[in-house]
């Protein structure tokens, strides 16, 4: 299965120039957040692949106008052709009273509420998030700090992939890495566009 990962910046090759070759052979599209709803809705017109998404920290606009034809998997496990995707969007809370921002404690509470779904599905294959895991591609400043809760999820369930965004490629001087390993899990920064196979 070929999966296209998207995050943070709309790819001009897809949106402005619509290079349809980039969508050929793609079975599933996963958005890690902070993308215009119009962009995701636009892509649904040119692919049969389902588009699943979680919220980024800048996606409160989705509340008025969500991406049409796409499926929100925040706080859920979605199964596609046998691949189990667990969605946990948002970032560390760095402003009060903002949606899609969470303290470490709040993120852990979200995971606890998923215990029955995790048990029924016997875990998950892909962890789909906006923020990175703590110590795994995150930064030291609070807005870009990763969640320890994600590390605990990987330690317990050993998913094949974790896809995240939030840390842009322009932050390269600070150590942007597209792929890294944590135990049995391949962590992928989905910035702009990236394809994986599972």
N, C-alpha and C positions, 0 to 999 in steps of 0.2 A: 504494500500500500504506500503510495506517495502522498505525503502531507505537506501542504504549503503553510508555513508559519508567517504571520504578519504582526507588526507592532509599531506603534509610535509615529511613523512617518509614512504617508501614502506614497507608494512607489509610482513615479511618473511613467515608468515603462508599462504599467498596468492601467493607470487612471488617465494620464494625459495622452499617451500614444497607443494604448490598448494593443499591446503585442500579445495576441491570442496564443502564440506558441508557448508562452510562459505558463498557460493554464492547461496545455495538453498533457494528458496522463495524470493529472492531479485528481486524487480520489476524495480528498478532504481538505478543507481550509480552516485553520485555527487562528483566531485573532487574540493577541495578548493585551489588547487595549490601547487606549489613547489614539484611536483612528477616527476620522470623520464617519458618521453614520452613513452619509451619502456615498462614501467610497465603498463600504462593505455592501450596501444595497446595489450599487452599480455592478459590482463583481457578480452578484447573483444572476444577472442578465446574461452572463457569458460563460457560465460553467454549470454543470449538473452537480458538482461537488457541494455537499452541505457546508455551510459556513457557520462555525460555532465561535462564540466570543465570551470573554470575561471583560469586566469593566476595568479601565485604567483610572488613575487618580484624577484625570481631567474629563471623565466621561459623564458628568452629571447632566449634560445636554441630552443624553440618551433617554432621560426620564420624560422629556417632552416629545422627542423624536428618535425612537430606537431604530437600529438598522433593519430595514424591511427585508423579509425573506430569510433572516438569519436567526440563529437559536442561541439564546443566552444560557450558558451552563454554569453561571456563578452559583456556588453552594449546591452543586448537583453532580451526579455521575451520569454521563451520556455514553451509551454504547453504540459504536458504529462498526459494523462488520466484525464484531468480536473484540474490537479495541475499546477499552474502558478509559474515558477521559474524565478526570476530576477537575472542576473549575473553581478557582479561588482568586478572584480579581482584587484590585485595590493595592494601595501602598501603605507604608507607615504613616501614621497620623502626624502631620507637621503643622496642620491648621485646625483649630477647633470647629466643630459643627459642619464639617465637610463630608459629603457622602463619598464612599469608596476610599476612605482612609481609616486605618485601624491601628490600635495599639497591638503589641504582641499578645496581650491577654485577650483582646477581642478576636484576633485571628485564631487563637487556640480555641476559643468558645465556638467559632464557626465550624471548626473541624469536629469538635465534640458533638455538635448537632447532626453531623453526618454519619455517626457511628453505625446506624442501622443500614444505610445505603452502602457503606464500606463493607459491612459484614455480608450483606446479600450479594454484592458483586465480587466478593473475595479480593478486595483491593482494587487497584487501578493500574493501567499501563502508561498513561501520560498524565502528568501533573501540569495543568494549564493555569498560569498565573500572570499577573502583571509585574509584580515586584520579584526580585531574585530571592534566593535563599541566603540566610546569613552566612557571610564568609565565602560565598560562591558567586563571584561576579558582581557583588554589591559595592557600594562606596561607603565612606565613613560618615558623610553628612546624613542627618536624620531623614530627609526626603528620599534618599536613594539607598537607605539601609535595608538589608534583607531580613526576612523573618526566620527566626529559629524554628518556628512551627513547621516550616517547609522541610527543614533538615530532619526533624523528628518523623515527619511523614515518609521521607525517603528511607530513613533508617528502619522503619517498621514495615513498609510495603514494597520496597525495592522496585519502583516503576522503571520502565525502560528509558523513558524520557521525562525531563521537565522542560517545558517551554515557557519563557518569560520575556519581558521587555524592559521598559523603564530606564535602563542604562543605555544611552545612545552611543552609536559608533563614534560620534564626534568627541566623546569623552575618552578617546583612545589613549591619550597621554596618561590617563588614570588607570589603564589596564584593560581596555575592552578586549574580550575574547569571545569569539563566536561559539565555540564548543569547549566544554570541559567535562571531566568525569568526577562523579562523587559516588564511590562504591560501585554499584551495578548500574547507576543511572547516568545517562548522558544529558547534561544540562546545555540547553541551546538558547542563546540570546537571539530572539526572533526579529531584532531591529530591521525595519523596512520589509524585507522578504527573504525567506530561506526555505529550502526544501529538505525534508528528511524522509527516510524510508523505514517502514516498520513491518 
